[in-house]
């Protein structure tokens, strides 16, 4: 018995309709460094991609220089059936990068483990042809810096030499005029152990009100004025090579922050037992990124450390902690060590600006907040 062609076609159409209506099964997520200007995360279904707001992409997908907690700046997009990240500056050959992806932020994948993959574009054939070191970022990462900012950090893509940063860093106002004597001239340089992060101090004598330099010249930063930080190309790296190019960072000075930090003002998000959802802690204003990694400690109510990874988000006003294992219901506590400060030198319970005619603030300022995992 033969079936006429129209009947066969109808069968194919019906089968296709059934498959079209069937939900697409979740697939393993794969992250990759596709090119010097592209990182991809593939494996998400069409339904998953359409449900992710573009504003949430940086929360579940970030790229870091290996060994650094600083997320690389760039643009996110959902395209070609995947999530794509284009860095503000091309990735460098020979440099390792870590791609962090948190599937638990996607509905239906709450119990999937975080992905952390270290990748590299590979080292050029000739060592002499390796890309020169460049400035990766400057902190604070925000576009508005408090007028009483006390310190900033410069991050490099590779180890730098032991040369001092004096004379290599210039502060200019909107007219291009150099703001002289803005930085503290130190004989000792404050490098991180791997010589990739350099700490720059604004002259505290000009920052702190009432001190002679402040009375004579005022602060280097004036609220409402625009500035540019320039880093000279002549600064040499560990291979004695100059930087790949000069670096400029524009920002605006905002109101001074002259009050102490209070843990009572921190907001802690809710997390559920049995999940690995990140805990989010939000601060009223930015805290010091260079100190946050060492100064924030998460423990159970019994004082047992909670294994996991804490990262200060871009903007420095939120800290996320992702546990290595699922949250266990119960009480927890987040503590701040006395070393924690904001970039203006304000500590918990004590402001950098202290009126010596008034009594000192209490030494027993609260440093711990508690929360419950249900």
N, C-alpha and C positions, 0 to 999 in steps of 0.2 A: 504494500500500500504506500502510495506517495503522498506527501504533504505539499500542498501548493505553496509557492514562494511567499505570498502575502501572509500566510499563517506562520511560517518560519520567522518572518520579519517581526510579526506581532510578539512571538515568544521572546526574541532578543530585546525588543523594546520593553516588555514587561520585566525581564530580568534586570535590565539596566536601571529601571525605575526602582526596583527593590534595593540594588546596591547603592543607588544615589541617596536613598532615604536612610540607609544604615549608618550609624555614627562611626566616624573614623577612629580606629583604635589608637590609644596613645603609643608613641614610639620612644625609644631612648633618645635623650637629648645629646647632641654632639656639638662641642664648641671648637673653633679652629681659628688660627691666624692665617687668613686666606691670602693676604698681600700686605705690603708696607702701609696700606691705607684702609684695611678692612679686616674686621673680626666678625665671625658669624656664629650664630647659635641656631642649629637646625634640629628637626625632629618633632617640633610642636605641630599639632594638628591645626587645620584651618579654623576650627571653632575656638581653639585656645588662643590663636593669634588675634582673632577678632575681639576677644573679650579683654585683652590686656590694654589698658589706657596707655597712651604714649608717655604720659607723665610718670608712669610706674616703671618704665623700662630701666632707668638707672638703679632702681631698688633691687631688681633681680639679676642684673647683668652689669658687671664692672670689670675693668682691665687695670692692672697695676704693674709698675716696674717690679720685677721679682725682688722680694725682700722689703718692699715698701707697702705701707697701708694707704698711700695716697692714690685715689682713683684718677686715672688719666682723663683729662677733659676731652670732649668730643661730642658727636651727634649720634642719636639713635634713630632707627627707622625700622618699620616692619615692611619688608620688600622681598620679592622672589621666594615667598613661602618660608621666610625665616626672619630672625631678628639680626639686624646689621648695625655695627658700630664703626664709625669713621673717626679716627683720632684727630685732634686739632693739628697735630704735627705727625708726619709719617713715622712709623715704627723704624727702629734702627737695626741694621744687620749686626748680629753678634750679641745683641742685648736680649736678655730673657724677660719674658712678661708672664704674669699670672692672670688667667681668666677665671673669674669667680661667677658662678651661676647658681641661683637659689630656686630650684623647681618648687619648693614648698610654698612659694608666693603665688603659684598658679592653682586655681581650683581644680581638684581632682588629683593633684600631685603633692598634697600636703605632707606625705610621709616619705617622699623621695629625698635622698641625701644630697647635700650641696656638692656642686662640682667645682673643683679647684685644679686647673690644668696649667702647668708651666710650659710655655712654648717659646720658640725663637725662630727668627728668619734665617738663622745660620750665619756662620762667620765667613766673611769674604776670603777668597783664595789667598790673598796676600795680606799679611797683618798690617802693612803700611797703608793699605787701602781701606782699613776699617774706618767707619764713620767717626768723626770727631765727637768729643763730648759736648753735650748741650745742656742748657737749663731746662728742666722738665716742668717745674712749677715754683711759685712763690706763695708762701702762706703769711698772713691769712688769705684764704681762697676767695673771700667775698670782695665785691667791688667797692665797698665802703669800709674804710679803716677808721677806728676811733682816733680822735685828735691826740689822745694821750697814749697811743700805742707804744709799748715798751720794747717789743722784739718781733722779728719776723724770721722766717726760715727760707733758705734757697735750696732747692733740690736739683741734683745733677743726674744725668743719665749714666754716668760712670764715675769711678773714683777720681778725685781731684788731687793735685799736688799739695804740698804743705805751704804754698804761698799764702800770704795774708790777703784777705779781701779788701784791706784798706787801699783806697785809690782805684779799686775795680768797680765799686758800687757808688752810684750817684743818684741823688734825689733832685728832681727839677720840678718847678711849678708849671702852671699852664702856659706861661710865656716862654718856657725853655730855660729860665734862669735857674742856676744851681742854688739849692738851699744848702749853704755851707754849715759845717759843724753839726750836722743832723745826727750823725752816728757816733757812738762811743769808741774812741781809739784805744784798742786793747793790744797789749803785747802778746797775749795768748789768744789763739784762735779757737773757736768753739765748733769743732767738727764732730760729726757722728763717727763711731768706730770705723765704719767702712769708707769714710771720707766722701760721702755723697750728699750729706746735708750740712749746711753751714748756717750758723745762728748769727744774726745781725741785731745788735742792740741800739735802739735810739738812745741818745744821751739822756740818762735819767735826770741829770741836773737841769736840763731844759724841760723835761716832761713834768717833773714834780713842782707844783706851785710853791712859791715862797723861797725856793733855793735861788742863790745869786744868779746863776746862768739863766734861770727862768725869768727872774725879774728884769734882767738886762736885755734878753733877746726873745723871750717867749718860747712857746713850743714850735718845733719844726713844722708840725702839721696844724693847719688852721681849719676849723669847722667850716664846711661849705666850699673849700678850695679844692681844685683838681691838681693831681700830681702824676709824675711818671718816675718809676724806678728804672734806672739803666744799669745793665751789667756789661762791662767791657769784654770784648772778644779776646783781649790779651791775657785774660786769666787762664792759666795753664792747668791741664789735667795731669794725672799721674804719669802719663807718657810724655810729659813736657810739651804737649801740643796745645795751641790756643783753642778756645772754644770754636765750635762750628760757625757760630755767628753771635753777634751782640744780641742782648735780650732786653725787651722793654715790657714793663707792666704798668698799666694806667689804673688809677683808682681815684676815689673822692674821699676827702676827710669828712668824717661825721662827728656827731656830738661825743664828747669825752664820756667814758664810763668810769665813774668815781665812787662806786658803791661796792660793798663786799658781795661775794657769791653766797647763796643760801640753798642748801639741798632741798629745803621745803618748797622752793620754786621749781624744782625739776619735775617733769611729768613722765610717768612710766606707763607704757602701753600694757594692755592685757595680753597674756599668752595662755594657751590651753594645755593642760596636761596631756601627754601622749603625742604632742606635736613637736616639731623642731622650728616653729615659727620664731623669727628674730624678735628679741625684746628691744623695743625702741625707747630711749631716754632722751627727752627734749629739754634743752636749756634755754633760759630767757635771752641769752646773748652768747656769742661764740666763746668756747673755751680753748685753751692752748693745745694745739694738736700734738706738739712735741712732748707734752707731759701726759696727755690723756691715756696713751697706751700703757704707761707704767702706774698711773695714779688711780685708775678705776678698777675695783676688785668686786667680783660677783661671787657670793657665797650662799650656802644654805643657812637656815636659821641656826643650825648647829655649828656653823663656822667652817664647813667643808667647801673648798673651792669648787666651782662649777666649770668643768672643762669645756672650752669652746673658744670662739674668736670674737673679739670686740673690735669694731671699726668706727672711726669718726667719719660721719657722712660729709660730702662736700658742703661747704658753708660753715662747718664746725659747730653747728647748733643742735646736732642730734648724734647720738651714739647708739649703734645697733650691736647686739650680742646674739650670735647664733650658737646654740649648744652643740657639742659633738654628739650627744644622745638626746632622745626625746625628753621633754620636760617631765619631771615627776611632781605630781600635785603636792602642795605644801607651801611653807613660808620661805622667803628668800630675802637677802639683804644686799644692797649695793652700797659700797663704802668708797669714800674718796680719801686718799692719803693727803697729809698736810702739804705735800709738794704741789698739789694741783693749783693752777692759777689760770686766769684768762690772759690773753696777750697783753693786757694793760697792767699786769702784776697784781690784780686783785685776787685775794685768796678767800676761802670759805671763812666767813666771820671777820674778815679784816680787809679793808680797802688799802690800795697802794697809797692813796692820799690820806694821811692820818694827821688830824689836828693835834699837835703835841700839847695844846692847852686843855684838852679834854682827856677823860679817863680812857685807858686802853680798853678795847672791846673784850668781852669775856673769852677766856681761853678754851671754854668747853662748848664752843659752837658745834652744832649738830653736823656730823659728817656721814651719817648712814641713813638711808631710807629703806623701808621694808615694803614688800609687796607679796601677794599671794598668787600662786598658780592653781587654778581651779581644776 
